[in-house]
Amino acid sequence: MERVRLVTCRKPPTVDGLAQAAAPPDAVAEGNLSWIGFGDEMVCFGQEQDLARFVERADRTRLAPREYPDPIEQWRLHVVVQKGRLFQRVHPEVAVLADRGRFLLVDMDPGEARRANTEGAPCYTVRPLDTLAPAGASGRSWVTFESRDRAGARAPDEEIEKCLALLSRETFEEDLRALVRLPTRLSTSAHYAAACDFACQRLEALGYATSRQEILVRELPSQNVVAWQDGAGAAPRGLVLVTAHLDSINHEDNASMAPGADDDGSGSAGVIAIARALKDHSGTHDLCFVLFGGEEQGLLGSRRFVAAMTPVDQARTRAVVNMDMIGTLNIPTPTVLLEGAALSQGVIDGLADAAATYTGLTVQTSLHPANSDHVSFIEKGMPAVLTIEGADSVNDEIHTARDILDHINFDFALEILRMNTAFIAESIGRA
């Protein structure tokens, strides 16, 4: 691979000022350059003479190019998808060329990148640039994530609004506080078992049929919590799943406090909140809520759950909505990232439409799934999407004793829950 020069610049906004163009400006396309999109920014790279012509022509008031002083071997370019700042916490020596919170562009030796992947799962994933799915036919452009406009807004549905009215900040906060009061929710601890008891009690009280699914975490017993509501439609019915991971971890000291308020107490309390909002909604299709254990040790709970699904249940799965870190407002604009794969595009679109119709959220989307339980379903061909706080910045206190309620913005979390509840209600239909 050749040595290239890099420049970072803003992408020009579309007419409405919200969505960012998926295609590069003409100055990039005409300059024989490659580019990587990071929301409203892009990193362009190519030969020095081509990049110099681009910088010279660029309208600095719109693109604001920033040049990197030293050339780099193109084969060293990698994209990192991380939770919090977990990659940077473990690898402070790695040069970060572009930083958009969950997504990084880094300068890294391929061998080191491969070793990092084995040590970090499911905290972060390191991918060589040329393995990312190209955004265009040229093979010279990639998109890590991008912003959506609000063009999908439509007239709200009266029945769905009735469900949304049952989302309560008070009960969501009460449930989250109960989970965070446990010293840790490490998957093999007695405290985690207590969290499972609490979740089961809540879901049973709402009228759902509940069960426990045994899993192994490093050869020690743990469990998933499963709650079920049959649809009222005639067979064959579809299946919609709502998931989060109930466990927490402290990587600074495994025996220490791990309150896990954002990661992933917020998502777990969110599952209960959505179950509460939909308990009297008579859907056509089956609805299943799952709280996983062993996520922090390698998505063990979700992999066990997916492995136990029958081929029929896998085939009839209409959508999986996974919540992992929905409570921290990392940037001033309330923003949610919808992350899935190409097979999840319909779910992404449906969630984005729900956000535009029922919330004030800014929506980002990515087709590079990593580091959470949605991956287990996608690997088996089911349309799953991670809903997570916006990618631009991150809660860098996760996996420590500092992941506490002080970092939770309850109004922001309720906006994500409104989006998810509306989409789920639409997905299970109305009997």
C-alpha positions as CSV (number, residue, x, y, z in Angstrom):
1,M,0.0,0.0,0.0
2,E,1.1,3.5,-0.7
3,R,1.8,6.4,1.7
4,V,-0.9,8.9,1.7
5,R,-1.7,12.3,3.2
6,L,-4.8,13.0,5.2
7,V,-7.1,16.0,5.7
8,T,-10.2,16.3,7.9
9,C,-13.0,18.7,6.9
10,R,-16.6,19.4,7.5
11,K,-19.2,18.0,5.1
12,P,-21.5,20.6,3.6
13,P,-25.0,20.4,5.0
14,T,-28.1,19.7,2.9
15,V,-30.7,22.4,2.4
16,D,-32.5,21.7,5.6
17,G,-29.3,21.9,7.6
18,L,-29.9,18.7,9.5
19,A,-28.9,15.8,7.3
20,Q,-25.3,15.5,6.0
21,A,-24.7,14.5,2.4
22,A,-23.7,10.9,2.0
23,A,-21.7,11.8,-1.1
24,P,-18.5,13.9,-0.9
25,P,-18.4,17.5,-2.3
26,D,-17.3,17.9,-5.9
27,A,-13.9,19.0,-4.8
28,V,-13.2,15.5,-3.3
29,A,-14.8,13.5,-6.2
30,E,-12.8,15.4,-8.8
31,G,-9.5,15.3,-6.8
32,N,-8.8,11.6,-7.1
33,L,-9.2,11.2,-3.3
34,S,-10.7,8.6,-1.1
35,W,-12.8,9.6,1.9
36,I,-14.3,8.2,5.1
37,G,-17.5,9.8,6.5
38,F,-17.9,10.4,10.3
39,G,-21.3,12.0,10.6
40,D,-20.8,15.6,9.5
41,E,-17.1,15.3,9.1
42,M,-15.0,13.3,6.6
43,V,-11.3,12.3,6.4
44,C,-10.0,12.6,2.8
45,F,-6.7,10.9,1.8
46,G,-4.6,10.5,-1.2
47,Q,-1.4,11.5,-2.9
48,E,0.2,14.7,-1.7
49,Q,-0.3,16.6,-4.9
50,D,-4.0,15.6,-5.2
51,L,-4.7,16.6,-1.6
52,A,-2.9,19.9,-2.0
53,R,-5.1,20.7,-5.0
54,F,-8.2,19.8,-3.0
55,V,-7.2,22.0,-0.1
56,E,-6.4,24.9,-2.4
57,R,-9.8,24.6,-4.1
58,A,-11.8,23.9,-1.0
59,D,-14.2,26.7,0.2
60,R,-12.7,27.1,3.7
61,T,-15.8,28.7,5.1
62,R,-17.8,25.5,4.3
63,L,-15.3,22.7,4.5
64,A,-12.7,24.0,7.0
65,P,-10.0,21.6,6.0
66,R,-7.4,20.5,8.7
67,E,-4.3,18.8,7.3
68,Y,-2.3,16.1,9.1
69,P,1.4,17.0,8.9
70,D,2.9,13.6,8.3
71,P,2.1,11.0,5.6
72,I,0.8,7.6,6.7
73,E,0.9,4.1,5.2
74,Q,-2.6,3.4,4.0
75,W,-2.6,-0.1,5.3
76,R,-2.3,1.2,8.8
77,L,-5.7,2.9,8.7
78,H,-8.2,1.2,11.0
79,V,-11.7,2.1,12.2
80,V,-12.4,1.5,15.9
81,V,-16.0,1.0,17.2
82,Q,-15.9,1.3,21.0
83,K,-18.1,1.6,24.0
84,G,-17.3,4.6,26.1
85,R,-13.6,5.3,25.8
86,L,-12.6,1.7,26.4
87,F,-10.3,1.3,23.4
88,Q,-8.5,4.5,24.3
89,R,-8.3,3.6,27.9
90,V,-6.5,0.3,27.0
91,H,-4.5,1.7,24.1
92,P,-3.4,5.3,24.9
93,E,-0.4,4.8,22.7
94,V,-2.4,4.5,19.5
95,A,-2.6,7.6,17.4
96,V,-6.2,8.7,16.9
97,L,-6.6,10.5,13.5
98,A,-10.4,11.2,13.8
99,D,-12.4,11.1,17.0
100,R,-16.2,10.9,17.0
101,G,-16.8,9.2,20.3
102,R,-18.0,5.7,19.4
103,F,-16.1,5.7,16.1
104,L,-12.4,6.4,15.7
105,L,-9.9,6.4,12.8
106,V,-6.6,5.3,14.1
107,D,-3.0,4.6,12.8
108,M,-2.3,1.1,13.9
109,D,-0.2,-1.8,12.8
110,P,-2.4,-4.6,11.5
111,G,-0.9,-7.2,13.8
112,E,-1.5,-5.0,16.8
113,A,-5.1,-4.4,15.6
114,R,-5.7,-8.2,15.4
115,R,-4.4,-8.7,18.9
116,A,-6.5,-5.8,20.2
117,N,-9.6,-7.5,18.9
118,T,-9.0,-10.6,21.0
119,E,-8.5,-8.6,24.2
120,G,-11.3,-6.1,23.9
121,A,-14.5,-7.9,23.0
122,P,-17.1,-6.8,23.5
123,C,-15.7,-3.4,24.6
124,Y,-14.3,-2.4,21.2
125,T,-13.7,-3.7,17.7
126,V,-10.8,-2.7,15.4
127,R,-11.4,-3.1,11.7
128,P,-9.0,-2.5,8.8
129,L,-10.4,0.3,6.6
130,D,-10.6,-1.8,3.5
131,T,-12.8,-4.4,5.2
132,L,-15.6,-1.9,5.8
133,A,-18.5,-2.0,3.4
134,P,-18.0,0.8,0.8
135,A,-20.6,3.5,0.7
136,G,-20.4,3.8,-3.1
137,A,-19.6,1.7,-6.1
138,S,-16.1,3.2,-6.5
139,G,-14.7,1.3,-3.5
140,R,-12.9,4.6,-2.5
141,S,-15.5,5.8,0.0
142,W,-16.7,4.6,3.4
143,V,-19.3,5.8,5.9
144,T,-19.0,4.9,9.6
145,F,-22.1,6.7,10.6
146,E,-24.3,9.5,9.2
147,S,-27.1,11.8,10.4
148,R,-30.7,11.5,9.3
149,D,-33.1,14.4,8.6
150,R,-36.6,14.5,10.0
151,A,-38.4,14.0,6.7
152,G,-40.1,10.9,8.0
153,A,-42.4,12.8,10.4
154,R,-46.0,12.0,10.0
155,A,-49.3,12.4,11.9
156,P,-49.0,10.6,15.2
157,D,-51.2,7.5,15.8
158,E,-53.7,8.0,18.6
159,E,-53.4,4.5,19.9
160,I,-49.6,4.6,20.0
161,E,-49.8,8.0,21.8
162,K,-51.8,6.3,24.5
163,C,-49.0,3.8,25.0
164,L,-46.4,6.6,25.1
165,A,-48.4,8.3,27.8
166,L,-47.7,5.3,30.0
167,L,-44.0,5.9,29.9
168,S,-43.2,7.4,33.3
169,R,-40.0,9.1,34.3
170,E,-40.9,8.4,37.9
171,T,-41.2,4.6,37.5
172,F,-38.2,4.4,35.1
173,E,-36.1,6.3,37.6
174,E,-37.3,4.2,40.5
175,D,-36.4,1.0,38.6
176,L,-33.0,2.3,37.6
177,R,-32.2,3.4,41.2
178,A,-33.1,-0.1,42.4
179,L,-30.6,-1.7,40.0
180,V,-27.9,0.8,40.8
181,R,-28.3,0.3,44.6
182,L,-26.8,-3.2,44.1
183,P,-23.1,-3.0,44.7
184,T,-22.4,-4.8,41.4
185,R,-24.3,-6.7,38.8
186,L,-21.4,-8.9,37.8
187,S,-23.0,-11.9,36.1
188,T,-21.8,-14.5,38.5
189,S,-22.5,-12.6,41.7
190,A,-25.3,-12.9,44.2
191,H,-26.1,-9.3,43.5
192,Y,-26.7,-10.1,39.8
193,A,-29.1,-12.9,40.9
194,A,-30.9,-10.3,43.0
195,A,-31.2,-8.0,40.0
196,C,-32.8,-10.9,38.0
197,D,-35.2,-11.5,40.9
198,F,-36.1,-7.8,40.8
199,A,-36.7,-7.7,37.0
200,C,-38.8,-10.9,37.1
201,Q,-41.0,-9.5,39.9
202,R,-41.5,-6.3,37.9
203,L,-42.4,-8.1,34.7
204,E,-44.6,-10.7,36.4
205,A,-46.5,-7.9,38.2
206,L,-47.2,-6.4,34.7
207,G,-48.8,-9.6,33.6
208,Y,-46.1,-11.2,31.5
209,A,-45.2,-14.8,31.6
210,T,-41.6,-14.9,32.8
211,S,-38.8,-17.5,32.9
212,R,-35.1,-17.9,33.5
213,Q,-32.6,-19.2,31.0
214,E,-29.5,-20.7,32.4
215,I,-26.2,-19.6,30.9
216,L,-22.5,-20.2,31.8
217,V,-20.1,-17.3,32.3
218,R,-16.5,-18.6,32.6
219,E,-17.9,-22.0,33.7
220,L,-19.9,-20.4,36.4
221,P,-23.8,-20.3,36.4
222,S,-25.7,-17.2,35.5
223,Q,-29.0,-16.5,33.8
224,N,-31.1,-14.5,31.4
225,V,-34.5,-13.2,32.3
226,V,-37.2,-13.7,29.6
227,A,-40.8,-12.3,29.6
228,W,-43.4,-13.2,27.0
229,Q,-46.7,-12.0,25.7
230,D,-48.5,-13.9,22.9
231,G,-50.0,-12.0,20.1
232,A,-53.7,-12.1,19.4
233,G,-53.4,-12.8,15.7
234,A,-53.8,-16.1,14.0
235,A,-50.8,-18.3,13.4
236,P,-48.3,-17.9,11.9
237,R,-47.4,-14.8,13.9
238,G,-44.3,-12.7,13.8
239,L,-42.0,-12.1,16.8
240,V,-40.6,-8.8,18.1
241,L,-37.9,-8.8,20.8
242,V,-36.9,-6.0,23.2
243,T,-33.5,-6.6,24.8
244,A,-30.8,-5.1,27.1
245,H,-28.0,-6.6,29.2
246,L,-28.6,-6.6,32.9
247,D,-25.0,-7.3,34.0
248,S,-22.4,-4.7,34.9
249,I,-18.6,-4.8,35.4
250,N,-15.7,-2.7,36.8
251,H,-12.6,-3.2,34.7
252,E,-10.5,-1.1,37.1
253,D,-11.2,-3.6,39.9
254,N,-13.4,-6.6,39.2
255,A,-14.2,-7.0,42.9
256,S,-15.2,-3.4,43.4
257,M,-18.3,-1.4,42.9
258,A,-20.0,-1.6,39.5
259,P,-23.2,0.4,39.6
260,G,-23.6,0.3,35.8
261,A,-26.1,3.2,35.7
262,D,-25.7,3.9,32.0
263,D,-24.1,0.6,31.0
264,D,-26.6,-0.9,31.1
265,G,-28.9,-0.1,33.9
266,S,-30.4,2.5,31.7
267,G,-31.3,-0.1,29.0
268,S,-32.5,-2.7,31.6
269,A,-34.8,-0.2,33.3
270,G,-35.9,0.8,29.8
271,V,-37.0,-2.8,29.0
272,I,-39.2,-2.7,32.0
273,A,-40.5,0.7,31.1
274,I,-41.5,-0.4,27.6
275,A,-43.1,-3.6,29.0
276,R,-45.2,-1.4,31.3
277,A,-46.2,0.9,28.5
278,L,-47.3,-2.0,26.3
279,K,-48.9,-4.3,28.9
280,D,-52.4,-3.5,27.7
281,H,-51.7,-3.1,24.1
282,S,-53.2,-6.1,22.3
283,G,-50.8,-6.8,19.5
284,T,-51.2,-9.2,16.5
285,H,-47.6,-10.6,16.9
286,D,-45.7,-12.1,19.8
287,L,-43.7,-9.8,22.0
288,C,-40.6,-11.0,24.0
289,F,-38.5,-9.0,26.5
290,V,-35.0,-10.4,27.4
291,L,-32.5,-9.2,29.9
292,F,-29.1,-10.8,29.2
293,G,-26.3,-11.9,31.5
294,G,-22.7,-12.3,30.5
295,E,-22.7,-9.5,28.0
296,E,-19.6,-7.9,29.4
297,Q,-17.7,-11.2,29.1
298,G,-18.5,-11.7,25.4
299,L,-22.2,-11.4,24.6
300,L,-22.7,-14.8,26.3
301,G,-26.3,-14.4,27.3
302,S,-27.5,-13.3,23.9
303,R,-25.5,-16.0,22.1
304,R,-27.1,-18.6,24.4
305,F,-30.5,-17.2,23.8
306,V,-30.1,-17.1,20.0
307,A,-28.6,-20.6,20.0
308,A,-31.8,-21.9,21.8
309,M,-34.2,-20.2,19.4
310,T,-35.8,-22.7,17.0
311,P,-35.3,-22.1,13.2
312,V,-39.0,-21.2,13.1
313,D,-38.6,-18.5,15.7
314,Q,-35.5,-17.1,14.1
315,A,-37.3,-17.0,10.7
316,R,-40.4,-15.2,12.2
317,T,-38.4,-12.5,14.0
318,R,-39.6,-9.2,12.6
319,A,-37.3,-7.0,14.7
320,V,-34.9,-6.9,17.6
321,V,-34.6,-3.6,19.5
322,N,-31.5,-3.7,21.8
323,M,-30.9,-0.9,24.3
324,D,-27.3,-0.5,25.6
325,M,-26.5,2.9,27.2
326,I,-29.5,5.2,26.6
327,G,-29.1,7.6,29.5
328,T,-26.1,9.9,29.0
329,L,-26.5,13.1,27.0
330,N,-23.0,13.5,25.7
331,I,-23.6,16.5,23.5
332,P,-26.1,19.4,23.8
333,T,-28.4,18.1,21.0
334,P,-30.3,14.9,22.2
335,T,-29.1,12.3,19.7
336,V,-29.6,8.6,19.3
337,L,-27.5,6.2,17.2
338,L,-29.3,3.4,15.4
339,E,-26.7,0.7,14.6
340,G,-27.4,-2.4,12.6
341,A,-26.5,-4.2,9.4
342,A,-27.8,-4.2,5.9
343,L,-30.5,-6.7,6.9
344,S,-31.6,-4.4,9.7
345,Q,-32.3,-1.5,7.3
346,G,-36.1,-1.8,7.7
347,V,-35.8,-1.6,11.5
348,I,-33.5,1.3,11.3
349,D,-35.9,3.2,9.0
350,G,-38.9,2.4,11.2
351,L,-37.1,3.6,14.3
352,A,-36.0,6.8,12.5
353,D,-39.6,7.4,11.4
354,A,-40.8,6.9,15.0
355,A,-38.1,9.3,16.3
356,A,-39.2,12.0,13.8
357,T,-42.9,11.5,14.6
358,Y,-42.9,11.1,18.4
359,T,-39.7,12.7,19.6
360,G,-37.3,15.6,19.2
361,L,-34.3,13.3,18.8
362,T,-31.6,13.8,16.2
363,V,-30.9,10.4,14.6
364,Q,-27.6,8.9,13.5
365,T,-27.3,5.6,11.7
366,S,-24.6,3.1,11.1
367,L,-24.3,-0.3,9.3
368,H,-21.3,-1.4,11.3
369,P,-22.7,-3.4,14.2
370,A,-20.3,-4.1,17.1
371,N,-19.9,-4.6,20.8
372,S,-23.4,-5.3,22.0
373,D,-26.1,-8.0,22.0
374,H,-27.7,-7.0,18.6
375,V,-24.6,-8.6,17.0
376,S,-25.7,-12.1,18.2
377,F,-29.0,-11.8,16.3
378,I,-27.5,-10.2,13.2
379,E,-25.0,-13.1,12.9
380,K,-27.9,-15.5,12.7
381,G,-29.8,-13.4,10.0
382,M,-32.3,-11.6,12.3
383,P,-32.9,-7.8,11.8
384,A,-31.5,-6.3,15.0
385,V,-30.7,-2.7,15.9
386,L,-28.8,-1.2,18.8
387,T,-30.3,2.0,20.1
388,I,-27.5,3.9,22.0
389,E,-26.8,7.5,22.9
390,G,-25.3,9.5,20.0
391,A,-21.9,8.7,18.6
392,D,-20.3,12.1,18.6
393,S,-19.1,11.9,22.2
394,V,-19.2,9.2,24.9
395,N,-19.7,8.4,28.6
396,D,-16.1,7.7,29.5
397,E,-17.0,6.5,33.1
398,I,-18.5,3.2,32.1
399,H,-16.9,0.0,33.5
400,T,-15.8,1.9,36.6
401,A,-17.3,2.7,39.9
402,R,-18.1,6.2,38.5
403,D,-20.9,5.0,36.2
404,I,-23.5,6.4,38.5
405,L,-26.9,8.2,38.4
406,D,-25.3,11.6,38.3
407,H,-24.5,11.0,34.6
408,I,-28.1,10.0,33.7
409,N,-30.3,12.5,31.9
410,F,-33.8,11.0,32.5
411,D,-35.6,13.2,30.0
412,F,-33.1,12.1,27.3
413,A,-33.6,8.5,28.1
414,L,-37.4,8.9,28.0
415,E,-37.1,10.3,24.4
416,I,-35.3,7.1,23.3
417,L,-37.9,5.0,25.1
418,R,-40.7,6.9,23.3
419,M,-39.0,6.2,19.9
420,N,-38.6,2.5,20.8
421,T,-42.0,2.1,22.3
422,A,-43.7,3.6,19.2
423,F,-41.8,1.5,16.8
424,I,-42.4,-1.7,18.8
425,A,-46.1,-1.0,19.1
426,E,-46.3,-0.5,15.3
427,S,-44.2,-3.7,14.7
428,I,-46.5,-6.0,16.8
429,G,-49.5,-4.5,15.2
430,R,-53.0,-4.1,16.7
431,A,-55.4,-7.0,17.1
